[in-house]
Amino acid sequence: MFNPIENLWSEFKVHVKTHLCERLVAFMGPPPDGLTREEFRMQYLEHVAQEVIQGIDIQRLNRYALRLEYFNGRAERMEDMEVAM
């Protein structure tokens, strides 16, 4: 993965799934009046995603980018790299 946003996206998905598991009863519960189950779940998912987005540390993205600079340099020089570090 030579794109730092991929690492951040992966972390984002983990946090969203964790939040949904912690609040499974609310997510799987009956929808409020006036909403279909699908509408309620989509709104709930958007709410959880927004919570996770607000909690993102921008410095983490910078760390991902710095880490990838090391690997990009090695790839450009055609050097061996350890995989799954």
C-alpha positions in Angstrom: 0.0 0.0 0.0 1.9 3.0 -1.3 -0.9 5.5 -0.6 -1.3 6.8 3.0 -5.0 7.3 2.6 -5.4 3.5 2.3 -4.0 3.1 5.8 -6.3 5.7 7.1 -9.3 4.3 5.3 -8.6 0.9 6.8 -8.4 2.3 10.3 -11.6 4.3 9.7 -13.5 1.1 8.8 -12.2 -0.7 11.9 -13.5 2.2 14.1 -16.9 2.3 12.4 -17.3 -1.5 12.8 -16.3 -1.3 16.4 -18.8 1.5 17.1 -21.5 -0.4 15.4 -20.8 -3.6 17.4 -20.8 -1.6 20.6 -24.2 -0.1 19.7 -25.7 -3.1 18.0 -29.0 -2.9 19.9 -29.7 0.6 18.8 -28.6 -0.2 15.2 -30.7 -3.3 15.0 -33.7 -1.9 16.9 -36.9 -0.7 15.5 -36.7 2.5 13.4 -38.3 5.7 14.7 -41.7 6.6 13.4 -41.7 7.9 9.9 -38.5 6.2 8.8 -38.0 2.9 7.1 -35.5 0.4 8.6 -33.1 1.1 5.7 -33.4 4.9 6.1 -32.8 4.6 9.9 -29.8 2.4 9.5 -28.3 4.6 6.8 -28.7 7.7 9.0 -27.3 5.8 12.0 -24.3 4.7 9.9 -23.7 8.3 8.7 -23.9 9.5 12.3 -21.3 6.9 13.5 -19.1 7.7 10.5 -19.2 11.4 11.3 -18.2 10.6 15.0 -15.2 8.6 13.7 -14.2 11.3 11.2 -14.3 13.9 14.0 -11.9 11.7 16.0 -9.3 11.3 13.3 -5.9 12.5 14.3 -4.3 14.4 11.3 -0.9 13.6 12.7 -1.6 9.9 12.1 -2.0 10.6 8.4 1.3 12.5 8.5 2.9 9.4 10.2 1.5 7.1 7.5 2.9 9.4 4.8 6.4 9.5 6.4 6.4 5.7 6.8 5.6 5.3 3.1 8.4 7.7 2.1 10.8 5.0 3.4 9.2 2.3 1.3 8.9 4.5 -1.8 12.6 5.2 -1.7 13.4 1.6 -1.4 11.1 0.7 -4.3 12.7 3.4 -6.5 16.1 1.9 -5.7 14.8 -1.6 -6.4 15.9 -2.7 -2.9 14.4 -5.7 -1.1 11.7 -4.9 1.4 10.1 -6.9 4.2 6.4 -7.5 3.7 3.7 -7.3 6.4 5.9 -5.5 8.9 
